[in-house]
Amino acid sequence: MSENQTIDHLPPNDEKAEIQVLGGALQEKEAIAIAIEMLIDAKRSKKFYKDSHQYIFDVMVDLYECGDAVDVVTVGRRLFENGKLDYVGGHYYLNDLVARTPSAASISYYCQIVNEMALLRDLITTCRVTIMRCFDRHERA
């Protein structure tokens, strides 16, 4: 690749890992607690690549923090109330998340993958911003 070419790739992500985290969190109360502990940082930064997955996770966190049950019914109801149920794929997609997750036992493993992908995306963004600042500074000189 020449030095004048831009990098144009799909940002790092693992949709299967995101599905396993969400599906596991919908299955077991302990799993959502683990996911919150592993995926929520002080800035509450976005960890999921798919916006719909991030929105589902945010609803789960809100329900959990309010002491409400976190399951397909409660998450679906909250998404409906917020006008986002169709945006995330509807009740069918929520049920599909659970169906595609055989067990919540490995949620820590999948949370690590989601974190790693988010970190890589953040690094890429930081590098791009730094590169743009370098070009801007060079052009002003």
Accessible surface in RSA format (square Angstrom, percent):
REM  Atomic radii and reference values for relative SASA: ProtOr
REM  Chains: A
REM  Algorithm: Lee & Richards
REM  Probe-radius: 1.40
REM  Slices: 20
REM RES _ NUM      All-atoms   Total-Side   Main-Chain    Non-polar    All polar
REM                ABS   REL    ABS   REL    ABS   REL    ABS   REL    ABS   REL
RES MET A   1   168.61  87.3  83.47  55.2  85.14 202.7  74.57  63.4  94.04 124.6
RES SER A   2    65.48  55.3  49.08  65.5  16.40  37.8  51.85 110.4  13.63  19.1
RES GLU A   3   171.40  98.4 130.68  98.9  40.72  97.0  55.76 107.9 115.64  94.4
RES ASN A   4   135.37  93.4 106.04 102.5  29.33  70.6  32.85  79.1 102.52  99.1
RES GLN A   5   103.59  57.9  85.42  62.4  18.17  43.3  28.27  60.2  75.32  57.1
RES THR A   6   116.43  82.8  95.94  97.3  20.49  48.8  76.84 103.2  39.59  59.8
RES ILE A   7   100.56  57.2  87.25  65.0  13.31  32.1  88.26  63.6  12.30  33.4
RES ASP A   8   131.11  91.8 106.69 106.2  24.42  57.7  25.04  58.9 106.06 105.8
RES HIS A   9   140.69  76.9 119.63  83.2  21.06  53.9  80.93  83.4  59.76  69.5
RES LEU A  10   131.13  73.0 103.97  74.4  27.15  68.3 107.65  75.6  23.48  63.2
RES PRO A  11    51.95  37.9  46.87  42.7   5.09  18.5  50.62  41.8   1.34   8.3
RES PRO A  12    33.74  24.6  22.93  20.9  10.81  39.3  33.72  27.8   0.02   0.2
RES ASN A  13    43.94  30.3  20.65  20.0  23.29  56.1   0.13   0.3  43.81  42.3
RES ASP A  14    48.55  34.0  42.79  42.6   5.76  13.6  10.29  24.2  38.25  38.1
RES GLU A  15    75.27  43.2  69.94  52.9   5.33  12.7  17.18  33.2  58.08  47.4
RES LYS A  16   156.15  76.2 154.80  95.0   1.35   3.2  98.68  88.8  57.47  61.2
RES ALA A  17     1.50   1.4   0.67   1.0   0.83   1.9   0.84   1.2   0.66   1.7
RES GLU A  18     3.74   2.2   3.74   2.8   0.00   0.0   0.92   1.8   2.83   2.3
RES ILE A  19     2.32   1.3   2.32   1.7   0.00   0.0   2.32   1.7   0.00   0.0
RES GLN A  20    29.71  16.6  27.72  20.3   1.99   4.7   5.22  11.1  24.49  18.6
RES VAL A  21     0.00   0.0   0.00   0.0   0.00   0.0   0.00   0.0   0.00   0.0
RES LEU A  22     0.00   0.0   0.00   0.0   0.00   0.0   0.00   0.0   0.00   0.0
RES GLY A  23     0.00   0.0   0.00   N/A   0.00   0.0   0.00   0.0   0.00   0.0
RES GLY A  24     0.05   0.1   0.00   N/A   0.05   0.1   0.05   0.1   0.00   0.0
RES ALA A  25     0.23   0.2   0.00   0.0   0.23   0.5   0.00   0.0   0.23   0.6
RES LEU A  26     9.38   5.2   0.00   0.0   9.38  23.6   0.00   0.0   9.38  25.2
RES GLN A  27    63.76  35.7  27.54  20.1  36.22  86.2  20.70  44.1  43.06  32.7
RES GLU A  28    81.76  46.9  74.84  56.6   6.92  16.5  26.63  51.5  55.12  45.0
RES LYS A  29   154.38  75.3 141.81  87.0  12.57  29.9  89.25  80.3  65.13  69.4
RES GLU A  30   116.09  66.6 112.27  84.9   3.82   9.1  61.87 119.7  54.22  44.3
RES ALA A  31     2.54   2.3   1.15   1.8   1.39   3.2   2.27   3.2   0.28   0.7
RES ILE A  32     0.36   0.2   0.36   0.3   0.00   0.0   0.36   0.3   0.00   0.0
RES ALA A  33    35.42  32.6  29.14  45.0   6.28  14.3  30.50  43.0   4.92  13.0
RES ILE A  34    63.44  36.1  63.02  46.9   0.42   1.0  63.44  45.7   0.00   0.0
RES ALA A  35     0.00   0.0   0.00   0.0   0.00   0.0   0.00   0.0   0.00   0.0
RES ILE A  36    26.94  15.3  25.95  19.3   0.99   2.4  25.95  18.7   0.99   2.7
RES GLU A  37   145.07  83.3 117.50  88.9  27.58  65.7  45.40  87.8  99.67  81.4
RES MET A  38    58.31  30.2  40.13  26.6  18.17  43.3  41.98  35.7  16.33  21.6
RES LEU A  39     1.64   0.9   0.00   0.0   1.64   4.1   0.48   0.3   1.16   3.1
RES ILE A  40    49.00  27.9  29.54  22.0  19.46  46.9  30.03  21.6  18.97  51.5
RES ASP A  41    49.36  34.6  38.70  38.5  10.66  25.2  37.82  89.0  11.54  11.5
RES ALA A  42   112.99 103.9  65.18 100.6  47.81 108.8  78.97 111.2  34.02  90.1
RES LYS A  43   173.34  84.6 143.03  87.8  30.31  72.2  95.16  85.7  78.18  83.3
RES ARG A  44   121.40  51.0  97.13  49.5  24.27  57.8  53.45  73.0  67.95  41.2
RES SER A  45    36.56  30.9  24.17  32.3  12.38  28.5  28.44  60.6   8.12  11.4
RES LYS A  46    98.01  47.8  80.89  49.6  17.12  40.8  58.92  53.0  39.09  41.6
RES LYS A  47    33.70  16.4  33.28  20.4   0.42   1.0   3.58   3.2  30.12  32.1
RES PHE A  48     0.03   0.0   0.03   0.0   0.00   0.0   0.03   0.0   0.00   0.0
RES TYR A  49    64.06  29.9  56.69  32.3   7.37  19.2  37.97  28.5  26.10  32.2
RES LYS A  50    72.33  35.3  67.17  41.2   5.15  12.3  42.94  38.6  29.39  31.3
RES ASP A  51    81.76  57.3  73.14  72.8   8.62  20.4  18.79  44.2  62.97  62.8
RES SER A  52    15.28  12.9  14.35  19.1   0.93   2.1   8.14  17.3   7.14  10.0
RES HIS A  53     0.00   0.0   0.00   0.0   0.00   0.0   0.00   0.0   0.00   0.0
RES GLN A  54    23.69  13.2  23.69  17.3   0.00   0.0  14.41  30.7   9.28   7.0
RES TYR A  55    60.08  28.1  58.77  33.4   1.31   3.4  45.56  34.2  14.52  17.9
RES ILE A  56     0.00   0.0   0.00   0.0   0.00   0.0   0.00   0.0   0.00   0.0
RES PHE A  57     1.77   0.9   1.77   1.1   0.00   0.0   1.77   1.1   0.00   0.0
RES ASP A  58    54.26  38.0  54.13  53.9   0.14   0.3  19.70  46.4  34.56  34.5
RES VAL A  59     5.03   3.3   4.90   4.4   0.13   0.3   4.99   4.3   0.03   0.1
RES MET A  60     0.00   0.0   0.00   0.0   0.00   0.0   0.00   0.0   0.00   0.0
RES VAL A  61     0.00   0.0   0.00   0.0   0.00   0.0   0.00   0.0   0.00   0.0
RES ASP A  62    63.78  44.7  61.67  61.4   2.12   5.0  11.34  26.7  52.44  52.3
RES LEU A  63     1.90   1.1   1.90   1.4   0.00   0.0   1.90   1.3   0.00   0.0
RES TYR A  64    69.88  32.6  61.22  34.8   8.66  22.5  32.18  24.2  37.70  46.5
RES GLU A  65   104.20  59.8  67.42  51.0  36.78  87.6  37.29  72.1  66.91  54.6
RES CYS A  66    90.73  68.6  55.77  62.2  34.95  82.1  18.21  46.1  72.51  78.2
RES GLY A  67    69.41  85.6   0.00   N/A  69.41  85.6  35.24  96.7  34.16  76.5
RES ASP A  68    65.55  45.9  53.46  53.2  12.09  28.6  13.31  31.3  52.24  52.1
RES ALA A  69    62.42  57.4  42.04  64.9  20.38  46.4  54.12  76.2   8.30  22.0
RES VAL A  70    22.24  14.6   3.66   3.3  18.59  44.8   3.66   3.2  18.59  50.4
RES ASP A  71    52.72  36.9  52.72  52.5   0.00   0.0  24.91  58.6  27.82  27.7
RES VAL A  72    26.27  17.3  25.66  23.2   0.61   1.5  25.66  22.3   0.61   1.7
RES VAL A  73   104.84  69.0 101.30  91.7   3.54   8.5 103.67  90.1   1.17   3.2
RES THR A  74    16.39  11.7  15.96  16.2   0.42   1.0  15.96  21.4   0.42   0.6
RES VAL A  75     0.00   0.0   0.00   0.0   0.00   0.0   0.00   0.0   0.00   0.0
RES GLY A  76     0.00   0.0   0.00   N/A   0.00   0.0   0.00   0.0   0.00   0.0
RES ARG A  77   127.91  53.7 122.86  62.6   5.05  12.0  53.12  72.6  74.79  45.3
RES ARG A  78    60.00  25.2  59.75  30.5   0.25   0.6  12.53  17.1  47.47  28.8
RES LEU A  79     0.00   0.0   0.00   0.0   0.00   0.0   0.00   0.0   0.00   0.0
RES PHE A  80   145.11  72.6 135.91  84.2   9.20  23.9 136.78  82.9   8.33  23.8
RES GLU A  81   111.32  63.9  74.30  56.2  37.02  88.1  40.07  77.5  71.25  58.2
RES ASN A  82    70.85  48.9  44.35  42.9  26.49  63.8  14.95  36.0  55.90  54.0
RES GLY A  83    64.39  79.4   0.00   N/A  64.39  79.4  35.89  98.5  28.50  63.8
RES LYS A  84    75.08  36.6  75.08  46.1   0.00   0.0  25.98  23.4  49.10  52.3
RES LEU A  85    18.03  10.0  16.97  12.1   1.06   2.7  16.97  11.9   1.06   2.8
RES ASP A  86   132.49  92.8 112.67 112.1  19.82  46.9  38.38  90.3  94.11  93.9
RES TYR A  87   116.12  54.2  87.08  49.5  29.04  75.6  79.73  59.9  36.40  44.9
RES VAL A  88     5.80   3.8   0.00   0.0   5.80  14.0   1.14   1.0   4.65  12.6
RES GLY A  89    39.22  48.4   0.00   N/A  39.22  48.4  26.89  73.8  12.33  27.6
RES GLY A  90    12.21  15.1   0.00   N/A  12.21  15.1  12.21  33.5   0.00   0.0
RES HIS A  91    92.52  50.6  88.87  61.8   3.65   9.3  64.01  66.0  28.51  33.2
RES TYR A  92   172.65  80.6 164.39  93.5   8.26  21.5 128.15  96.3  44.50  54.9
RES TYR A  93    32.00  14.9  32.00  18.2   0.00   0.0  31.88  24.0   0.12   0.2
RES LEU A  94     0.00   0.0   0.00   0.0   0.00   0.0   0.00   0.0   0.00   0.0
RES ASN A  95    78.83  54.4  74.97  72.5   3.86   9.3  25.08  60.4  53.76  52.0
RES ASP A  96    33.00  23.1  29.24  29.1   3.76   8.9   3.85   9.1  29.15  29.1
RES LEU A  97     0.16   0.1   0.16   0.1   0.00   0.0   0.16   0.1   0.00   0.0
RES VAL A  98    44.06  29.0  41.17  37.3   2.89   7.0  41.17  35.8   2.89   7.8
RES ALA A  99    84.15  77.4  44.84  69.2  39.32  89.4  56.64  79.8  27.51  72.9
RES ARG A 100   110.10  46.2  93.32  47.6  16.77  39.9  35.89  49.0  74.21  45.0
RES THR A 101     3.25   2.3   0.46   0.5   2.79   6.7   0.46   0.6   2.79   4.2
RES PRO A 102   126.14  91.9  86.66  79.0  39.48 143.5  97.70  80.7  28.45 176.8
RES SER A 103    57.82  48.9  46.03  61.4  11.79  27.2  37.70  80.3  20.12  28.2
RES ALA A 104     5.84   5.4   0.76   1.2   5.08  11.6   2.11   3.0   3.73   9.9
RES ALA A 105    92.98  85.5  50.56  78.0  42.42  96.5  63.41  89.3  29.57  78.3
RES SER A 106    55.81  47.2  49.20  65.7   6.61  15.2  18.24  38.8  37.57  52.6
RES ILE A 107     4.85   2.8   2.81   2.1   2.04   4.9   4.12   3.0   0.73   2.0
RES SER A 108    49.25  41.6  49.10  65.5   0.14   0.3  32.21  68.6  17.04  23.9
RES TYR A 109   127.39  59.5 124.77  71.0   2.61   6.8  85.05  63.9  42.34  52.2
RES TYR A 110    58.58  27.4  58.58  33.3   0.00   0.0  18.45  13.9  40.14  49.5
RES CYS A 111     0.00   0.0   0.00   0.0   0.00   0.0   0.00   0.0   0.00   0.0
RES GLN A 112    94.37  52.8  92.58  67.7   1.79   4.3  16.24  34.6  78.13  59.3
RES ILE A 113    29.11  16.6  29.11  21.7   0.00   0.0  29.11  21.0   0.00   0.0
RES VAL A 114     3.19   2.1   0.86   0.8   2.33   5.6   3.16   2.7   0.03   0.1
RES ASN A 115    36.60  25.2  33.48  32.4   3.11   7.5  18.48  44.5  18.12  17.5
RES GLU A 116    95.84  55.0  93.79  71.0   2.05   4.9  33.63  65.1  62.20  50.8
RES MET A 117    40.21  20.8  40.21  26.6   0.00   0.0  33.92  28.8   6.29   8.3
RES ALA A 118     2.82   2.6   2.15   3.3   0.66   1.5   2.66   3.8   0.15   0.4
RES LEU A 119   105.06  58.5 102.24  73.1   2.82   7.1 104.28  73.2   0.78   2.1
RES LEU A 120    76.82  42.8  76.58  54.8   0.23   0.6  76.59  53.8   0.23   0.6
RES ARG A 121    32.10  13.5  30.22  15.4   1.88   4.5  19.36  26.5  12.74   7.7
RES ASP A 122    78.50  55.0  76.41  76.1   2.09   4.9  22.34  52.6  56.16  56.0
RES LEU A 123    91.97  51.2  91.60  65.5   0.38   0.9  91.92  64.6   0.05   0.1
RES ILE A 124    69.18  39.4  66.97  49.9   2.21   5.3  69.14  49.8   0.04   0.1
RES THR A 125    79.60  56.6  78.32  79.4   1.28   3.1  53.61  72.0  25.99  39.3
RES THR A 126    82.88  58.9  79.08  80.2   3.80   9.0  57.11  76.7  25.77  39.0
RES CYS A 127    71.12  53.8  67.98  75.8   3.15   7.4  19.65  49.8  51.48  55.5
RES ARG A 128   117.07  49.2 115.56  58.9   1.51   3.6  49.39  67.5  67.69  41.0
RES VAL A 129    63.68  41.9  61.13  55.3   2.55   6.1  63.59  55.3   0.09   0.2
RES THR A 130    70.00  49.8  69.27  70.2   0.73   1.7  53.88  72.4  16.12  24.4
RES ILE A 131    87.14  49.6  85.92  64.0   1.22   2.9  87.14  62.7   0.00   0.0
RES MET A 132   110.08  57.0 110.08  72.9   0.00   0.0  85.91  73.0  24.17  32.0
RES ARG A 133   163.84  68.8 161.01  82.1   2.83   6.7  56.14  76.7 107.70  65.3
RES CYS A 134    78.29  59.2  68.73  76.7   9.56  22.5  29.27  74.2  49.02  52.9
RES PHE A 135   112.43  56.2 112.12  69.4   0.31   0.8 112.43  68.2   0.00   0.0
RES ASP A 136    65.86  46.1  63.87  63.6   1.98   4.7  13.47  31.7  52.38  52.2
RES ARG A 137   180.18  75.7 178.70  91.1   1.48   3.5  51.59  70.5 128.60  77.9
RES HIS A 138   138.17  75.5 126.99  88.3  11.17  28.6  81.60  84.1  56.57  65.8
RES GLU A 139   132.48  76.1  99.32  75.1  33.16  78.9  42.04  81.3  90.44  73.8
RES ARG A 140   190.59  80.0 153.62  78.3  36.97  88.0  78.95 107.9 111.64  67.7
RES ALA A 141   118.79 109.2  49.09  75.8  69.70 158.6  86.94 122.4  31.85  84.4
END  Absolute sums over single chains surface
CHAIN  1 A     9099.5       7587.6       1512.0       4993.4       4106.1
END  Absolute sums over all chains
TOTAL          9099.5       7587.6       1512.0       4993.4       4106.1
